[in-house]
Amino acid sequence: MIASLRQAFNAQFTDDKYAGMLADLNTQFDYTPQFKVAETPVFIPKALKKQLIEACEDVMKVINQPNFKDLTDGAFFNEAMRVPYEDAQAKFLQLDFGVCLDEKGQLTPKLIELQGFPSLYFFQELMGRMYRKHYDGIPDDFSQHLNGLTSEEYLELLRTEIVGDTAPKQVILLEIEPEKQATAIDFYATEVLLGIKVLCISKLIKRGKQLFYVDANGEEIRVLKIYNRIIFDELDQRPDLDREFDFKDEVDIEWIGHPNWFFRISKYTMPLLKGDYVPKSYYLDQLENIPTDLENYVLKPLYSFAGAGVEIHVDQAKIDAVKDKSNYLLQEKVAYAPIIQTMDEPAKCEIRMMLLHNSKTNQTQIVSNLMRLSKGEMVGVKYNKNKTWVGGSTGFFEP
């Protein structure tokens, strides 16, 4: 997006350099990511950075309202999924923006969706280091972080918020069969960098209000903190999973990222948001008049795993076919702009602003980002098969 840097990067690019970066990345935690790592980072100009900050602040104004919990109590599609001991603040927030062009042809972000849930905080830092190591010309004063954090300071902030003063072995990253997840590389990076245990929920032992796991030496370790990475949509699809612990159980642990925020800050929140950076969004069951220009909208289930069930070609028949309209949003389409020059056709991009609530300052701050490059109709693997210069990446912000 910054022409001079893009031209310089593309001029130096070779397939061998890219292969070397991937090989190096794969050795860092002895694991090959199960998703496409893009050939290039993205260079984000100052004007777009400013807009992204404004957009995040607009969203946070709504989330920080005193009545936000009242506004989002309807987000729990299954009351049995409401977890006890909810805290006052979401620890983790992800805001996904499509990069578009406004009516003047200038770059502008548009919110696609949001999540009150962790993302690839550790892998993204690794990816940024790999791009810098294997490619020349990424300016030293360009950063993945907006607040002047060095990589060391960034990782220390994560350590403080996730582990704190607790013994690392008593902190677990909780998932469903973590080794089978597409994001497993981030789990292994977290495990190494923080010294915590990555654990499948089926391995938790429950005794009264206490939780334990068995370590590699056969010793039972009591769990004091859970860094939760379980997606509830996926858990709901796994009745076969044999487990002692249920999320609704009252247990003596501290949630690092309380599970209830997964529901409260989600697609359910979209109709509550307004502003220049937010597309029109409606709860389908509360929409009195269906728009006549349905070709300009997408139909999204409120709860779905990995984007399943999203309809991008909407008509009245598809709306009529929805049986449970309370589970759907009708959302204005966002027109991603093909603005990243590659070796063939230009790529579109989506940027995830990764936020963290800092317990010391009591402020939610932007700490990192995740980029996804696409040449297909949507961002996602099935829309980008056999294409190059697509996949997961990171953005470096102009200071």
N, C-alpha and C positions, 0 to 999 in steps of 0.2 A: 504493500500500500504506500510505501515511500519509494518513489521511482528509482532514485539513485542507488539505494541499498538493494532493491529488487534486481536491478540490472547487474550490479556487481556480484550478487549471489548467484544468479543464473549463469553468468559468464564463467564462474569457477566450478560450477557443478559438474560432477562426473558420476557415472553409475558406480565406479570403484570407490569413490569417496563415500557415497551413500551406503554401499555394502560394508565398508570399513566401520562406519558409525554404528550400523546395526549390529555387527559382530561384537564391537566393544560394548554396546549397550546390553547385549545378551549375556556377557560375562560378568556384569556388575553384581548380579544376584543369582547367577547360574540358572537363568530362566529366560526363555524367549517369550516376549509379549504375544498374547493370543489375539492381537488386533493390529491393523496396519498402522505403522508409524510413518508419518508423511516425510517426504523427501526434504521439506523445507520448513523453517520457522516462518513466522509472520512479523512484519515490522509495522507497528501501530503508530500512526502519526499523532502529534500532540492534540490536534483538534478532536480526533475521535476519542482519544483517552479522556479528554475533558467531558465529552458527552457520556461516555460510559460511567464515569464517576457520578455525574448528575443523575443518570438513570438509576444507578444503585441507590443513591440517596433518596430518590423518589419512592422506590420500593420500600426502603427501610423506614420512611416516615409512616407508611401504612402499618408495617409490622410492629413498629414501636408504639402504636396507638394503645392507650390503656384498655380499650375494649376489643383488641385484636382476638383474644381467645374467645370472646362471646361471638364474634363474627365468624369464627372458623370452627365452632363446635359441630356444625353439620358436616365437617370433613371426614368424620369417622364413619366409613361405610359399614363397619361392623363394630358394634360397641364392645365386643369381646377383645378387640385389638387395642382398646385404650389402656395404656400402661400406667401403673401407679407411680406416685411421687414425681409428677411432672415439674420441671423447673421453670424459672421465670423467663429465661432467654434461650433461643436456639443457639447452640454452639457452632453449628456449621450451616452455611447457606450457599447455594449455587444459583446464579442467575445467568441463564443462557440467552444470548442475543444473536440474532442474525444481523450481518453487516449488509446494509442496504444503501440505496441512493435516494436522497430526498428530491423534491420537485426542482431544485436548483442543480441537481447532479452532484451534490456533495455527500460524502459518506455520513451515514447515521445508523445508530443501533436500534433494533426493535426487539423487545422481549419476546422470547418464544415460550419459555416456561421457567419455573423456579422450583427448587428443592430444599427442604430443611434437613439436609443429609450430607454426610461427608462425600468427598470426591477423591481424585487421585493426587492428594496433596504431596505425597512423597515421590511418586513416579514423575510428576511434572518437573520437579526440581532436578531430577536426574536427567530428564530429556533436555532441559535447558543447558546443562553442563556438557552433554554430548554434542549438541549443535555447536557450541562455542569451541569445543576441542577439535572438531573435525572440519570446521569451515572457517575460513578467514573473513575478516571484515565486519563482524558483528560488533558495533561500537561498545566500548567498555561502559559508557554511561547509559546505555539502553538496558533495561531490566525487566525480568518477569514480574517483579513486584513494584507496586505503585508508591510505596511508602519509604523507599530508600533502604529497605532491608537487604543485607548481604545474605548469601546462601546460608552462612553459619547462623546468623541471627534469625533467619526464617525457620530453620530446623529447630533452633533452641526454643522459639515461640511455640512450635508444635509440641515439643517435648514438655514444656511447662503446662500447656493446656490439656494434654492427653494423659501424661504420667504424673507430672507435678512431684510431690514429695513421697508418693507411693512407691514401694519396691516394684520395679518393672515386671518382675515375674508374677506379680499379683494383678497385673493389668492385662486384659485379653482383647484382641481384635476378634469379634464374633461374626461368623458367616455361616452359610449353608454350603457344606463341602467346598471349602475355599480353594482347594487345588483345581477344581473344575470351573471356576469362575473366569470370565474373560479378563477381569481386572486383577487376577492373582499376582501379577508383577508388582502392583502397588502394595499388596499385603506383605509380600516378601521384603520389599524395601522398608516398609514400616517396621517389620519384625527386627530387621538387622539394625536399623538406625535408632530405634527406641529400646530394643531389648525386650519387647513384650511378646506374648504368645499369640499366634494365630490359631484359632480354634473353631471347629464346627460345633454348632449348637447341640448336636447329638452327643458330644463328648462332655457336656456339662453335667456334673453330679450335684444333685440338690438334697440338702439335709436341713429340714426346717426352713429357716430364712437365709441359710448360707449356701453359697455355690462354691464348687471345687472343680479342679481338673487334675489329671495325673500327668506329671512331667515325664521326660525321657528317662529319668532314673527310677521311675515307678513311685515317686513321692507325690502325695496329694498336696496340692497348692490351693489355698483359699483365694477366691477371686474377690477383689475389692472394687475394681473399676472395669466397666465394659465399654470399649470403643466399638459402637455398633455399626456393622456394615451390611446387616440383613435387610434386603428389600422385602417389604411385607407382601407385595403382590406375588413374589416368588414363593415365600413361605406358605402363602395361602394355597399354592398349587402343589404342596408337598405333604399330603396327609400320610404318605408312606414313611416319613422321617420319624424314627423312633427316638424320643427325647423325654427327659425328666423335667426340663424347664420349659415353662410357658411364659410368654411376655406379660401376661396379666397376673402372674404370681407376685406376691409381695415378698421381696428379698432385700437383704441388707447389702446393696451394692450402690455405687455411684455410676450413673449413666454419663458417658462422655459423648454427648449428642443424644438427648433423650428421644426415644422412639416416637413420641407423640408429634414431634415437629415434622416428621415425615409426612403426616397427614395435613397438619395446619398450613405448612408452607409447601404448596404443591400446585398442581393445575387448579385445584379448588380455589386458590387465592386470586387467580387471574381476573375474574370479574370485579374484584374489589379494588383493582389498581386502575389508575387513570394517568394521563399525561402524554407528552409527545413521543415517548419511547415505548408505549404500550399499545398493542393492537386491541381493537374492540373484542370483548369476550363476554359470552352469555351462558348462564346455566340453561341447558336446553329445556328443562321442565318448567322454567320460569319465563320463557320467551313467549310473549303473547302474539307477536307477529313475526313470522319467519321472513328474513330478508329475501327480496326478489332476486338479488345478484349472488346466489349461492355459489357461483363459480369463484367468488372472491373469498370463500371461507373454507376452513377445514373442520372436520368433526372429530373430536377427541374424547375417548373414554377417560374419566377422571382417574381411574386406577387400571393400569396395564403395565405389564413387564416388558421393558426394552422397546417401547413404542408400539406394541401390538395394538391392532384395532383402529389406528388412525386412518381416517378417510380423507384423501386430498382432492378427490373429485366428487363433490357433494351435489346432490339433487334432492328434490322433495321426496322421492321414493326412498332414498337411503335414510332420510330423517324419519319418515313414517315407519320404516322397518325397525327402528330402535325400540326395543321393548321397555327398557328401563331408562327413561329419559333423564331421571335424576342422576344418572351416572355419566352424563355426557356434557361436554362444552361445545358450543359453536364459536369458533374463533376466527377472526379476520386473518386472511393469508398474509404472510410476510414474504415479500419478494427479495430474496437474496440476490445481491449483485455479483456477477462474475468479475472480480477485481484483482485476483492474484494471478499475475502473468506466469505461466509455466512453459514447458517446452512444446506444448501443443495448444489445446484450448485453455482459456483462463478458468480458474477455480473459484467457487464461492466459499465463503467461510462463516463459521459460527464461533462465537467466543463465549466461553464460560468464565464469568467473574467469580472467583472462589473467595468466599468471605469466612471470617472466623470471629467469634465473640471473644474479645480479650478480657479475661476475668480481672486483671489488675486495673485496667482503665475503664472497665464496664462499657466498652464501646465495641461495636461490630465493625471490623475493618476489612478492606480488600487486601488479601495477602498473596494471591497468585492467580493464574489463569490457565485455561485449557482451550486450545483451538481445535476445530474439526474442519478439514477441507473437503470439499465435495464438488463433483462435476455431474452428479446425477440430479434427479428430480427432487430428492430429499437427501438430507445428511443421514448416512447409514450404509452398512456394508452392502446390502443387496442392491442398492442404487448405484454403487460405485465399483462393481466387479470389473476386472480387467482394465482399470484405469490407473494412471500414475499421477503422482503429486496430489494424492488424496489421503485422508486418514487423520489420525491424531497428531497434534503438533502443539507448539506453545508460541505465545506472542511476546515480543520484546518491545517495550513501550519507549517511545521517544521522551526524553526528559523535559 
